[in-house]
Amino acid sequence: MRLTFKYPVYPTQEEKRILEKWLVHLCDLQNSARHDRLVAYETEGTFVSLSDQQTLLRVARETYNDFREVPQDFQNHALRRNDKAFTAFRKRCKENAVKKGYPRYKKRVRSLTWSLRKYTKVVRKKTKDAEKQTIRVRENPIIETQFRHNRLRVPKLGQVKIRMHRPLQGDPKEVTIIKKASGWYAHISCEIPDTPKVEPTDAIAVDVGTTHYLTTSEGEKESNPRWYRKAEGLLRKHSKDLSRKKKGSQRWQKQHHKLALHHERTTNRRKDFIGKLVYKLYHHQKNNVLVAEGLGVSNIIQNKHLSKSIADASWGIFFKWCADIAERDGLHFHQVDPKNTSQTCSACGEKSQKKLSLAIRTFDCQFCGHAMDRDHNAAINILLRAACAHRGERWVTNLTETRNLSVDR
């Protein structure tokens, strides 16, 4: 299992200038590789492979000085990103997808990636004969110091200050330096052993929404912070100030940085809320099984009346982080079919004769007279459907069948 650790990096002004120069070079390289594939297919009808472009890269490094100034590992990772984009594009073409998604021209590149290689190390055993043992060890990118900042080894740049606010775990595989509006960051990807799954005992289901962020099967509600809507006022001011400045000037660049920083802060607030919420559902409430609906967020977001609220809630990130934390800590996360979960009574299992609109927030059953909050009712139905699937039945099942099976057993 891969786990990524993120740390702030503090390069000097000269190091920033070199890093930004490398970013411009990698952007040109990736666009050139994209153009070569396009021309080869249009003129000759052939596909250019990754190995072919890496061979051309070695020739270019022997010929041009500007290619030799940039570490080769950075350039190889840029070519791999380009190859990954074309591989996904051809896969979508074979599947006859509606949107093929041809790789786009890159206006800028914000990340530098390099792999950490292994080297041979001789270890002396503490025995009478002092035997020697040769092992393969992966290089450590971090140089520890006694001060607040450690050092990060960057190829052809040297040692850069890095703030290690938490220790690394596992075997580091690769490092990525990313430029954001708030500064530079290092993402160190480490390989850690898989955590065995615990026995599922305590389960909880959640129903996401826009009025409340989610409602659990126990009736607890989590309010929706609406981070983007709260930030819209200041966002409008920054956008107006940017429009009054000459594009490309120093004042325009400063205002553009303010606007980008405002967007990043809004994103960080949203991610902080989602991360704490997921941790609360699993660890604070001591649940080892979390169940949610398998919503197609990309389809739901096309609703012109709810698109901004759904995008602000970031349900996709919430579901992804639920799955990631479950995999990291050995817990369980399941998604079930959302069909009719809010239109069916959780007490008798009968579907409502009339389709309930989103304005109706209370579910009143015409068959058994059961009345409860609509979101709470849907969360209980989600939990019942997951319980049915856990016993071996179908994941996509009728809620009436699920209710009857739960009562019988």
N, C-alpha and C positions, 0 to 999 in steps of 0.2 A: 504494500500500500504506500502511496506517495503522500507526503505531508509537506506543505510549503510554509516556511517561516519568513515573515516580512519584517525588515529592519530599516530604519532611516539611515541614509548615507549622507555624509557631509564632505563633498569634494571641495578643493580650493578653486579659486577663480580660473587658474590655468588648467586644472583638471576638468572643470566644467566646459571650457572652450574646446578641449580635445574630445571630450565625450560628445558634445553637440556636433562637432565635425564628423565624428564616426557615424552618428545617427543620419546625417545628410548623405554620407557615402552609402550606407546600407539601404537607404530609401532608393537611391539611384540604382543600386545593384539589383534590388528586388523588382523594380519596374523594368529594368533591362532584361532580366530573366523572363518576366511575363511577356514582354514584347517579342523575344526570341521564340517563345513557344507559339505565340499567335502567328508570326510570320511563317514559321516552319509548317504549321498546319494549313494555312491559307495557300501557300505556294506549292508545297510538296505533298501535303496530306499526311504528314508524319508527326509523331509525338516525340518531343524532346524529353529525355529521361533526366533524373536528378544526377546520375553519374556522368552524363554528357556535360551538363553545366558545371559540375565540379571539376571536370577535366579542363574546360575552358577557363575556369577560375585560376587553376594552377598556372596556365599559360599566361594569363593576365598579370599574375603576381610576379612572374619572371620578367615581364616586359615593362610594366608601369610602376613608378615609384609610389603613386597615391594608393595603389592596391596593397603594396607591401607595408605601408604605414598602419593599416588596420589589421588587427589579429585575424588570422585565417579562420579560427573557430567562430568568430562573429559572422563572417561571410557565409560559412557553411550553414549556420542556423538560419540565416536569411533565405538561402536557397531552399532549405527544408520547409520553411513556412510557405514559400511559393509553391513547392511541389505538393504540400498538403492541401492547399486551396484548389489546385487543379485536379487532384485525386477525388476530392469531394464533389467538384463540378462534374466530372465524368460519371461518378456514381449516380448523381441526380439525373443526368441525361439518360442513363440506362434504365432508371426507374420511372422515366417519363413524368418527372415532377412538374408541377405547374410553374414554379419559379426555379429556373436552372441555376441562377446565381453565378454568373461568370466572374472570375477574380477581377477585382477593380484596381484601377490605378491608385497607387498610394501617394497621398499628398505629403505625408510625413510618417516617420517611424519613431516610436518613443521608447523602444526597449533594446537592450544588448544582452545576448545570451551566449554562454559558453559552457561546455561540459567539463566536468572534473575527471581527469584520467587517473588510472592506477599506476603505481610505480613499485619497483622491487625494493624491499627493505630487509636487511639482515638483522635478526634478533638473536641475542645470546641468552641461552637458558642458564639459570642459576643452579648449575650442577658442578660436581667435582671436575668433570671433563670439559666444562664450558663449551657445550655443543652450540653450533650455529644453525639457525633455521631461517630459510628464505621464505618470505610471505609477500603477497600482493596487497598493498594498502592504497586506498584512494587519498589523494592529496586533500589537505584541509585548507579551505579558502580563508579561514579566519586566523589571524595572529593575535593571541591574547596579550593584553598589557595589564599593568597595575593601575591604570588610569580609568577615567569614565568611558573613554572611547577605545574600542579595539581597532584592528586594522583588517581591511579586506584586500586580498591580493587580486588585482585586475591585470590581465595580460597586457603587456607593453605600456602600462600606465604606472604600475607600482602599487604602493599601499595607500588605501583610501580610508578615511575615518568612518567607522560604523558604530552605531549604538546598539549593543546586544542587550536588550531589555529582558530577554528570556533565552535559556540555553538551547542549543541545537540538540535534536534527537535523531538517532538512526544514522544512516550512511548518506552523506550529501552527494547528489548526482550532478546537478547543474545549478548555475547561478544566473539570474536575470536582473539587470539594472534597469529600472524604469524611471522615466522623467515624468513628473506630475506638476500641477500648478503649485502645490505646496512644497515641492522639493524633489530630491532623488531618493529612491528606495531600492533595496536589494531583496529579491525573492530567492531564497535558497530552498531548492526542492530536495527532500531527503527520502530515502527508502527506509520504511520501518516495518517490522513484522506485523502480520495481520492479527487483529484482536479476535479471539473466539467469541461467537455469539452466546449471549446468556439465554437461559430458559425463559421464554415469554410467560410472564405471570400477571403483571399489571399493565393494562392497556387503556388508552384514551384516544378518542377521535376528535377531530377539529373540523369545523365548517368555516371557511374563510368568507369574508364579505367586505363591503365598503362602508356600511354604517358603523359596524364594529369590525376590527381587524379579523378576529376569529371568535368563535364560540365553541367551547368544549362540550363533550358528551355529559359532563357533570353540571352543566349550566353556567359555568364561569365565562365571563366575557372579557375580552381585551380591547380597549379603546383604540381607535385608529388615529395615529398622530398626524397624518396628512402633512408630511414634511414639505412636499413640493408646494402645496397650496399656501403654507405658512411663509414660504420663501419667495412667493410670487411678487410681493410688493417691492422688496429690495432688488429682485431680478429685473423688474421693469425699469427701475431707476438706473441700474448699471447698463442696461441695454440702450436706454435713451442717451446716457452720457457717451457711450461708445459710438452711437450714430452721429454725434455732433463733432467728432474728431476726424481728421484727415487720415484715411486708411494708409497704414504703413509708417506713420510718424511715431515719435517716441511717446507722445501722450496717448496715441491710439494703442500702442503696445502695452503701456501701463494699465490702461482701462480694460483691455482685453484680458490681461492677467487677473485683474480684480473679478471679472465676470467668470473666468474659468475657476478661480478659487472659490467663488460663491457656489458654483455647481458642485465642486468636489466636497465642500462642507455639507451640502444637503445630502449628497450620496453617502457620506460617512455617517451622518446621523441616522439615516434609514438603515444602513447595514448594522450599526451598533444596536438599534432597536430589535432588528430581526435576530441577530446573534444571541442577545440576552433572552429573547422570547423563546427561542428553540432550546436554549440551555435550561430555562425555567421549566418548560414542559417535560423535559427528560429527567433532569437531576433534582431540581428543587421539589417537584411533585412526586419524585421517585417512580416514574413510569419507565418501563423498558420496552414498550410497544406504542408507537404513534401511528395513527391511521388518518389519511386525508383523502380527498377526492382527486382523481386523475384528470384534472381540468386541462383543456387545451387553451392555454393562456393566449397564445398567438391568434387564436380564432375569436376568443371572447373580447379581446382588446379592440377589435374592429367595430364594436358598438360605439357609435359617435356620441352617445349620451354618457357612457361610463368609461370611455377610453382613458381619460386623464386620471380618474380615481383608481382604476385598475393598475395603470402604469405606476402611479405613486405608491400603491400598496406593494408592488413587486412580489406577487405570489410565486413567480418562477424561482426567484432567489430563495424564498422561504422554503419551498419544496426541496430545492437542491441542497440547502444547508441542513435540512432535516435528514436527508439521505446521507450526507457526508458525515455528520456528527454520529449518526447511528453506526456507520461503518467504522469510524475511528474508535468509538467506545464499546463496540460489540453489542449494540442495541438493535432494535427492529423498527423499520419504517415501511409502511405499505400504502399503496394508493388503489382505490377501488373505483368502479364505474359510477359516475355521478348521476346517472339517469334516474329521475324521479325521486331523489333523496329528500327534496323539499316539498314534494307533492303527495307523499305517502305518510299515513299515520304510523307513528312508532309504537302505538299501543296495540292496534288490531291488524296493522299491515295492509289496510285497504287504501287504494289510491283515491285522491279527491276527484269527484265527478267534474268539477270546474277547475280549470287551470288557474293557479294563484299568481297574480301579478307581483312584481317586486315591491309595490306599495303596501301590500298586505303583509304585516310583520307577525301576525298571530295565526297559528294553524288551528282551525276548528274542524274536527272530524264529524261528518254527517252520519256516520254509521254507529260509532260508540260514544259520541259526545265528548271525546277527549280534546282538551284545549291546552295549548302551551306555546311558548315562543317558537317562531318558525325556524330560526337557526339552531336552537337547542334540539328541536325535533329532527332536523336534518343530520346533526352530529350523532344522535342516537342511531339513526338509520345507517349511517356510515359504519359505526362500530358493529352493528348487527351483521351487516354485509361482510365485513372483514372477519368476524367470528365464524361465519358460515364457511368462508374460504379456508380459514385456518384448520377446520376439521376435515378438509379434503374435498369439499364441494366446489362448484364453479365460482370463480371470482365475479363473473358477470351473471348474476342470478336475480330472480324476481324477489322483491322485498317481502311479499306475502309468504313465499316459500321459506325465506330466511327466518321470518318471525315464527312460523310454525315449527321449523326445525329447532329453533332456540328454545321454544316452550317444551317440545317433546323431550329434549335432552337436558 
